[in-house]
Structures are given as structure tokens and as C-alpha cells.
């Protein structure tokens, strides 16, 4: 079958999947089977090459930031906006942007990739740039122990042809990035005064965080005051006020600035980068705020101990109704033992109104050990959400949720309020 015929069929599959409310991966799986070299053939057209962004936490938010920062500098960017970070998800996104002859009109591709699937991807497509965010304990049923995840990211770095941007404050990333000699390596990092806000996996049980910062960082987060942050870029300080909640998203912005500066090079307009950064809205489900009954409802994605801990420390529960929804589907990770490594003391003052999801009772048990009062437990997400909204109609609301729970909740919320379609 001719290439154009394969593309036509794959595009048709994507349209049908969209009409039926299907996922973003099915058309990608179809094109992978019909046209195995589709990714390599299409992405090789890009004059500025391919960027791979990977790591345990922050991939979706950081990718969105990088894309919008590059666009503010005049670049045309292709990205997997759906957040499907497996290779078939990238292929599915590409189908929307290529014409019938397989031509892609863009300068550069910025792709969020799951750590394991990124290794598969870079065997086929060598990235020109890679951004390595962090290595944290996550989905132990898939990745095994944390050093196994570090080795996956190391393989991405080894396949990068031009520049690696790595987190200086992550000891595992710093260890191997400091030994790279055959390509350019730059780092993003934190001022020492901020280290305590961002515990790594090895710091989870420590009362204080301290490690040597022997590597130079091109982008450093120096100050945080609410939503306002100060960044040091090439020894000059710039301040921006972000729309994002959560200190972790401000550190993601540091990573995005470091990468964008490398891609753009000497022509980078830092003032415009800061203006663009201030206009970037949260990615879906990552601190996304919806309006329900004229009250804000925030969705906060949680998927591992570090991420949940940072989420809890970033949001003041006072005056808010809180719900927690925990699923254990494949995309969430089957092993929920990590819930026992999260400190929930901050929720004691207001309690938790509703617990839901497949592992709702596991979550409820965990909260009981921290003496957090729970009003309701219902594993049915639809019923739990309805109850949560009805009984808290006059209060701002916040839901901490795992990935598939977040997708289900967004679908239900889309029936009663405006939700961005992904």
C-alpha cells in the first residue's frame, strides 16, 4: 500500500476515534503497524530537530511551557498536546499535522515522553535536545527501583546528539550528566535557600536537605513569593508572576527557561520569555482551575510520594473543601504502597470531605493513621463527585487525583461546566 493511502486510513481512524470519544493512542497504534517508519520519516523533516522531555514529575507542564516559550520567539512547534506520552501517542498527534503527502510544517518538535517509552523512541529518532527533569520513585510495578528509572534517562541522554539539559539538584541526574564529554550539557537548579522546598526521593525522611552544588547551572530559581519567582539566567535576574499554583510548577518553569534559551541561542529575548511565561496557563489536570457553581474547583494530579507531598505543601486547605480520588489502573501504577510515604498532617485542620476511586478505601485507611477526619467514602467517581459538589456548593474546592481518576473527573465536570477539550 502506498504511503499516502496509509496516511489516509490512519487519519480516518483518528477522526472516527474522536467522534466516538476514543483515546489518543489508537490511531497511533494503527499507523505504527501500517507504516513503521512514520515517526522517523516525518520528524526528520524538522530543520531544528526534536526535543525529548522526560522524567518522573512535571513532563506535561514543562512541555507546555517550552512550547509556548519557543512560539513567543517566532518558532513553529509541533508537540503531543494530548499528553499521551507513549510513542503511539506522539504518532497519533502527528497525524493531525501532516498533509496527505506526509509533510510536516514546523521548525521543531517538543515531545513529552514516558521514561520507558522514550528509550524506545530514541532508538528510532535521535533527539537533538533532551530535558531530564527528575528521578523519583513512581509506578514501581513498571519501573522497579529508582536506579532503574535513572538508567532509562541515561539512555535518553546518550542518544541525544546536541545538548542535554539536566536537573542539577537531582543527585542521580547530576551524577551521570557530569560525566558526559561528547555533547553539550547544561543544568538548571535552585538557590541553596530553596532546597528544602524540593525534597528528592532520598530526602523524604530527612529533617533538612543539603548537598554540594558543584555543577554550574545556566538557569537558577533564586526566590519564590507566592506566584512570583525570580530566575537567574546567564548571571542576570528576571522576575515573573505565573498563573500556576504550586512551587513545583515554578521549578518546572526554570527547566523550561533553561531549555528554551539553549534552543534559541544568542538571539533569545529574555524579556519576551518572561512575558510569555506569565501568560502560560496550567496544563489540564495539573493545577487546572474550573468554575463550578461560581466557585473555583482545582484539579491537582498526584502520582507518587514526592508529587503528593509537594502538592499538599503548595496549597493551603483553609476554607477549601477537599476530595481525594485514587485509582490503580495501568496508567496510574498498580502499586499504591507509596501513599504511606506521604504526610497528610496538613489536611487535619479542614479534614477531607470525600474519598473516591478504585483504591478509595486504601486512601481512607491511610488518612485514619494521620487522624484526618473523612466525611464520605464512595469508590464510584461519578457519585462521589456529585456529592462533593452538592454538599460544598458555596465553597472553593480542590481534588487531588491520580491520572485516570483525573481523566474521569474531567469528563464528568465537562457536563456541568466549561472544560478544555484535549
N, C-alpha and C positions, 0 to 999 in steps of 0.2 A: 504494500500500500504506500502511495506517495506521501511525503511529509505533510503537504497541505491538507490531504484527506484525514490524516491522523489528528491534525490540529483542529479541523472542523468538527470531528467526532468528539474530541475532548472538550471543546468549547460547548458543544451541545449538552454533554453530560453535566458540565458546570451549571449551565442555565437551568436544566431540569432539577438538579440538586438544590439550587437556590429557590426554585419555585416550591419545592417540597419541604423547604426548611432544613435541608440536609447540612452536614458538616462541611468544613472547608477542605478536608483531606481526600474525599472520594475522587474528585476529578484529577487530583494529583497522582493518586494511585493508578488511575486509568492511563494517564499519559506516560507514567513510568513504565508500564507494561507494554504499551503500544510503541513508544518512542523513547528507548532507554537513554539516549544521548541528548534529550531535550534540554535539560538543565545546562549541561556543558556547552552545547551549541548556542543557546540563547544568551547566556551570561558572558560568553567570550566576546560578544559584540561591544561590550561596555568600554568606552575609552579610559575611564578611571578605575575600572576593575570592580572587585567585590569586597565588601566588608562583612566579616562574621563577628557577631556579638554573642558571647556565651558566658556561662557562669551559673551559679545556683540561684541567686536572687537578683532581681532588677532588670532582667533582659528586655521585657516588653516596654517598660517605662523608658529605659535608656535608649532603646532603638528608636522610639518615637521622638525623643529629644534630639538625637543625632540627625534624623531625617529632617526635622524642621529647622535645625541649625544650618544644615547644608543648603537647604532650599532658600534660607534667608540670604545666603551668599551667592545665589544665582544658579545653583546646580539642580539638574533634573534627577530625581532619585526614585528608583524602584525599591519597594520594600514589601515584606509579607505582613500587611496591615492587620490581618485577621488574628495574628498572634499564634497561629498554628506553626509551631517551631520545629516540626519534623520536616524532612526533605520533601515529602509528598505535599506538605502544606505550602512550601515555597513554590513547588511546581504548579500547584493549583492557583496560587496568586499570580504567577507569571502568565497563565492562560488569559487573564483579563487584559493584559497589557501588550501582548504580541499581536501583530496583524496576521492575516491569513497566510502570509509567507514566512512567519516566524520572526519578523523584525521587531526589536525592542527599542523604543525611543526613550533613552535615558542616558545620563552621564555615568552613573554609578549605582550599584546595588548595595543596600544596607540590610542585612539579614539577621534576624534573631534566630538562633538555633539551640535546641536542646543539646546538652553536653555530649550525650552518646550519639545522637544523630548528626551532630556537627562533624564528628570523626568520620562518619560515612560520607558526608557531603564533601569534605576537603580531599578525599581520595579522588573525587571526580572533578571538583572545581577548586583550584588553589586560590585562596583569598589573597588579595594584595595587602589588606589590613585586617588585623584581628584585635578585638577588645575583650579582655578577660577580666571579669568583674569580681568574682569571689569564689571560694570553695567552702561550702558549708554542708553539714550533714542533712541529707534530703533524699527521700524515696529510697531508703536502704534496700528495699526489695529489688530495686532496679540496679542501683549503682554500687551496692556493697558499702564498704567503709570509705571514709572521706579521702584517703590517699588514692583510691581508685578513681575518684572524680578528678583529682588533681592530675592524674596521668592522662585522662581524656583531654583536658585543657592543654596539657603539654603537647599532645599530638596536633592540636589545632595550631599552636604556636610554631611547631616545627614545619607545618605545611604553609605557613604564611610567607609570602615572597618579598614583602617590603618592610612593613612596620607593625610591631606588636605594641599595644597599649595595655599595661597591666596595673593592677591594684598594688601599690607599694605596701599597704598595711595588711595585706593577706600574706601570712608567712610562707605558705606553700607556693603561691604565685611568685612572690619575691625571690624565693629560693631558686626556682629554675629560670626565671626571666633574667636574673643577674648573671647567669652563665652563658646566655646566648651571645654568640660572637659573629654569626654570619648574616645578621639582619639588624635593622634599627629597632631598639627597644626604648620606649618612653613610659613613664609612670604617672599615675595620678595618686593623690594622697590627702592626708589630713594634717592639720596643725596638731602638735602634741596635746594641746589643751582640749581637743575634741575626741581623743582616742577612746575615752570612757563611754562615749555615746554609741560606739560602734563595736560591740564585742564580736570577736571571731569565735569559731567553734571551740577553740582551745581556751577561750577566756570566759566561757559561760558560767563557770563556778568560781571565778576569781573575784575578789573584792575590788581589785584595781587592775588596770591594763597598762602595761608598759613594755615597749620593745624598741630596739635600736632602729633608727631610721637612717640607715647607711646609704640608701639609694636616693638620688636626686629625682624630684617629681616636677614635671612641666606644668601641672595644674594642681593646686593645693586649695582645699577648703579651709579657710582660716577662721571664720566667725559665722555663728548662726544666731539669729534673733527672731524667733517666730518663723515667718515665711521668708525673711530677708537673710541673704547669705553674702559673704564676701569671699571672692576667689582670687588667688594669686596666679596669674598667667604670665609667663615669661618675666617674672620679677615685678610685675605691675599689678596693683589690686583693683578689682572691679566689683561692684555691688549690684545685686539683682534681687527683686522680690518675686517669688514664684507663686503660681497658683496652686502648687502641690502642697498637700499636707504630708507630714512625716519627715523626720530628719534623714531617713534612708533615701528619700527621693532627692534631697539636696545633695547627698553624696553621689547619687546616680548622675546628677547634673554635672558634677565635677568630672566624672568619667566621660560624659558626652562632650564636654568642652575640650578635654584633652585630645580626644579622637578627632573632633571637627577641626581643631587647629592644625593637626598633622595632615589631614587630607587637603585642607585649603592652602596651607603653606604660608609663604610670606605675604600673600595678598589678603590674609584674614583681617576682617574688620571686627575687632573685639567689641566695640561699642554696639554695633549692629547685632552681634552674637548675644550680648546681654539683653538687648531689647527683645529679640526673638525668644530668648529663654523665658522672659517674663510673660509671654503670651501663650506658652505651651500648656495645654490642658491635660489633666491626668488621663492615662490610658484606661480603657474600660476595665472596671473592677479593681483598679489599683488606686484606691482613694477617690474613686469616682463619686460625685455627689449628684443625686437625683432629687426631684421635688415631688413629695407625696403629701397630700392634704396641706399644701402650703408650708410644709416643714421639710428641712433637708434630711435625706437618707443617704448615708455614706456606705459604700461597699469597700471593705478592706481585705485584700487577698492575704491569706496566711497558709504556709505550706511546710514550714519547718520551725524548729525551736528559735533560731535566731530571728527569722522574719516575724514570728508571732510576738516575740519579746520586743523587737523594735516597734512593731505596730502598737502594742499596748503602751509603750513609753512615749509614743508620739501623739497620742490622743487622750485628752482629758475626759474621763467618763462623766464628770459632774454635769447634771442637767440633761444627760442623754439616756435614751432607752437603748439597751444593748442586746443584740442577738448573736449567737454563735452557731454556725452551720458547718458540720464536719462530715465529709464523705470520704470513702476509701476506694473509689474507683481507680482504674489503672492510671489515669492522668493525675490523680491526687497522690498516688503511692498507697500501697496496701497496708504498710506498717504504720500504725498510729501511736506507737510507743513514745514517739517524740513529744507528745502532749505532756508527758510527765517531766520534761525538762524545761517547761515554761512556768514562770512565776506569775500567778494571777492575782496577787495581792491588791493590785491597783483597782480591781473590779469590786472589792469588798464594799466600798462606800455606797455604790448605787445598785449593786447586785446585777444579775443577768436576767432579763425578762423572759427570754425564750432560748431553748437549745433545740437544734434540729439536725437533720442529715442522717445518713446511714449509721454513723457512729455517734449519734446524739447522746446515747446513754453512757458511752465511754467518756464523752466530754463532761457530762453531768457528774459522773463519779470523780473525775479529776478536780472539778471545781469544789466538790464537797470537801476534799482534802485540804483545800485552801480557805475553807469556811466562807465561800462566796454563795450568797443566797440566790436561789433559782426559782423563778415563778412558774415556768411551764417547760415541759419536755414533750416534743412531738416529732417523731422521725419523718413525718410527711412534710416536706418542704413547703408545699403549696398551702396546706392548712396552717402550718406554723407561721408563715409569712403573713397570712390574712389575720391571724390572731394578733401578731406583733403590731401590725399597722392599726388595727381596730382599737386595741387597748392603749395605744400610745399616740393617738391622732393629734394631740396638742403638743407633742414633744419632738425635738430633733432625734433622729435615730441613727444607729450605727450597727452594721452587721460585719462581723469577722467571719470569713468563709473560705473554705478550700476551693480549688479551681472549678471542679464540676458543680459544686454547690452554687458557686457564683454564677455560672452559666445558666443554671436552672432558675435562680432567683431573678436574674436579669430578664429572662423570658417571661416570668410571671409579672414582674414590675412593668414590662413593656405593655401590658394590657391595661394598666391604670395610669401611666404617666409616660412622658417622653423619654425614651431610652435610645441612645445612639445605636444604630444597626451596624453590626460588624460582619 
